[in-house]
């Protein structure tokens, strides 16, 4: 086992370096500033692609976290580029918050206030503050927290509404993307608000912030995680009535480790125990989506498995199953984690052009026509997986020594 984990760890160190080098080489838009909005599988930038706040916030988080992990100065310089672009082009100075998209020139394009986007900015800004001790970053993160609480928090039923107009008025289309249900509350936004708030709590341990993190954990335990099957419900109305029967294996296994980590961040013994136990149950439920080749299928929709294997569920699988191994000591979870990593190396990682492909179909053929980098394809899931596992494998060695 030790030799397997050592090999795993060495490969993850190389992979993290390769991912970060890819983004530093191909992502910067030196003509219009910031980063290209889209890059194809052959590393050609789509010069006039729109630029999304999620991509920029995730770049900010990734390189800030990489600096905090490695101390490499080139990473903090890259994070600084992302920070400056967000402040200069995405922040709405008139109504507060951040725009959803700007055009390739950095001009406001879609000015809606998507709470998911604000959450990722908090996530990136708080990690950047840890790295650079930039007070402006912390101040902006705190300001975004209060905007979310004032405009989006449901005082009656708890939880957070999805989206608003630029002026923070109700909006008809609440969706993150065309594939989502148009509902007032979603699992996805709540998971990433919780993630962002926990990141902010590390640098700003505010009482109200901690209270809202506890409320989010309560929401997951009581509304979002199915108490029988332990998959996550995805879409809800304002009263937490479930509005979808889709099962997202990637979000299941992401939540399996992330909710436990969030509880540990606020040092809440009760929620730490609950989420550790729940995380193992969610990991067990996720096994339903694993294929014999080690890859994690995308989802179940209308009772049918969608047998695509996108990059990000594979990244979450190596963390989530390793976390279950840490929680239980059961080697079967370590096996799932290592097999998921083998699948990534064989089918998802682009050995020729770098980074990871969007995904593969059931026959392992590439899903063509998708971004190598873009609105949703960011250096977040895969670099985070590397950093999480580097920390966790080191912890396992220390415990066993």
C-alpha positions, 0 to 999 in steps of 0.5 A: 500500500505504501508503495502505491500511495508513494507512486500516486503522490509522485505522479500528482506532484508532476501533474499539478506542475503540468496543469499550472504550466499549461495555464500559464503558457496558453491562457493569458490574453496579452492583447486584451488583458486577462485570459482567453475565454476559450481554448480548443483541444489543439491549444488555439485560443478563440480570440473573441470568446466571452470571458466568464467570472467563474473562469477568472475566479477559479484561476485566481483560486487555483494559483493562489492555492498553488502558491500556498501549497508550494511557495513558487513565486510565479504562481502568485504573480499569475494569481495577481493577474487574475485578481487585477482583471476581476477588480478592473472588469467584473466588479460592478461599482454601481450596484455591487457584486460581479458581472456574469460575463464580459466580452473579449475586450473586458466590456460588460456583457451579461450583467446578471448577478448569479450567486454562484459567480459571487461565491466563486469570487469569494472563494478565489479572493479569500485564498488570494488574501491568504497568499498575498495578504492583499487587504483589498481582496479580503475587503471585496470578499467580505463585501460580496458575503454581505451582498449575498446575505442581504439579497439572496438569503431566504429568511423564511425557508433558509437557503439562497436564491439563484440569481438577480438582475444587475440591480438585484431585482427578481429575474425570470431565468435563474439557470446557470446553464441551458441544461439546468432546471429553472428553479429558485434553489439548487444544490450546486449553488449551495455547495459552492456557497458553503465552499466559499464561506468556509474559505473566507472563514479561514481568514475572517472568522466572523460569527455571522459567517460561521452561523451561515456555514452551519445553516448550509450544513443543516440544509445539506443534511435535511434537504439536499442529501437523500436520507435513504439513497444518499444521492444529492437532490439537485433542484428545489422550489423556494420551499425545498420541494424537490423538482428533479430526479437527476442523479449527478455522480460528480456532485455526489462524490464532490460533496462527500469530501467537501462537506466534511472539510467545511465542518472541519474548517469551522471546528464544529464537533457535531457536524464533523461527526455527521459529515464524516459519516454522511461522506462515506454513505455518499461515497458508497452511493457514488459507486453506482456510477463507477464503470469497470474501467475505473471512470465515473459516469456523468449522471442518471437522467430519467432512469438512464445512466449517461455514460459520458465521463467528463473530466471533473467528476474523475477529479472529484472521485480521486479525492472523495474515495480517498477521503472515505479511505481516510475515514474508514481505513477500508482499502476498497475506497483507496482502490476506487481512488487509485483506479480513478486516477489510472482512468484519468491517466489513460483517457482524460489527460492529454499527453500531446497538448497538455491539460485534460480533455473535456471527457470521453464517451462509453467507448473512450472516444473523445467528446469533440467540440468542447473547450480545453479551457473555457467558461466551465473548463478551468484549472480548478477541479483537477489542480485542486484534486492534486493539491488535496491528495498531496496533503492527504497522502502526506497525512496518511504517511504521518499517521502510519509512521 
